[in-house]
Amino acid sequence: MSKHYTTDEKVLLDWITSKISHPDEMPAITPALAIILGRTDVAIRHQIEDRKKSQGFSGWIFPN
């Protein structure tokens, strides 16, 4: 069952997305953020990727 993101989580994800300039930065950020938010690393990466795509950035596929 999926857990919906709270308003505070969405604000945090929006802010973090604005600070990331390259997908290579993700391995340093997403594990800690996943623990803090009680989510999986993949879920956080997906949220940030979706936000980047909605801002017009294409090719935001994160390295594993």
C-alpha positions in Angstrom: 0.0 0.0 0.0 1.4 3.4 -1.0 1.8 6.1 1.6 0.8 9.6 0.4 3.3 12.4 0.8 2.4 15.0 3.3 2.4 18.7 2.5 5.7 19.1 4.5 7.3 16.2 2.6 6.3 17.8 -0.7 7.7 21.1 0.2 11.0 19.4 1.3 11.2 17.4 -1.9 10.5 20.6 -4.0 13.3 22.4 -2.2 15.8 19.6 -2.5 14.9 19.2 -6.2 15.7 22.9 -6.7 19.2 22.3 -5.2 20.2 19.3 -7.3 21.9 20.3 -10.5 23.0 16.8 -11.8 21.8 13.3 -11.4 25.2 12.2 -10.1 24.4 14.1 -6.9 21.6 11.7 -6.0 23.6 8.9 -4.4 24.8 11.4 -1.7 21.3 12.7 -1.0 18.6 10.1 -1.5 19.7 7.4 1.1 19.6 9.9 4.0 16.4 11.5 2.8 14.7 8.1 2.4 15.6 7.3 6.0 14.3 10.6 7.3 11.0 10.4 5.4 10.6 6.7 6.0 10.6 5.9 2.3 12.7 3.9 -0.1 15.6 5.3 -1.9 13.9 4.5 -5.2 10.7 6.3 -4.1 12.7 9.5 -3.3 14.6 9.3 -6.6 11.4 8.9 -8.5 9.8 11.9 -6.8 12.8 14.1 -7.6 13.0 12.8 -11.2 9.3 13.6 -11.7 9.8 17.1 -10.3 12.8 17.7 -12.6 10.9 16.5 -15.6 7.9 18.7 -14.8 10.4 21.7 -14.7 11.4 20.8 -18.3 14.6 18.9 -17.6 14.8 15.9 -19.8 17.1 12.9 -19.4 16.9 12.9 -15.6 17.5 9.2 -15.2 19.5 8.6 -12.0 22.5 6.2 -11.9 22.1 3.3 -9.5 
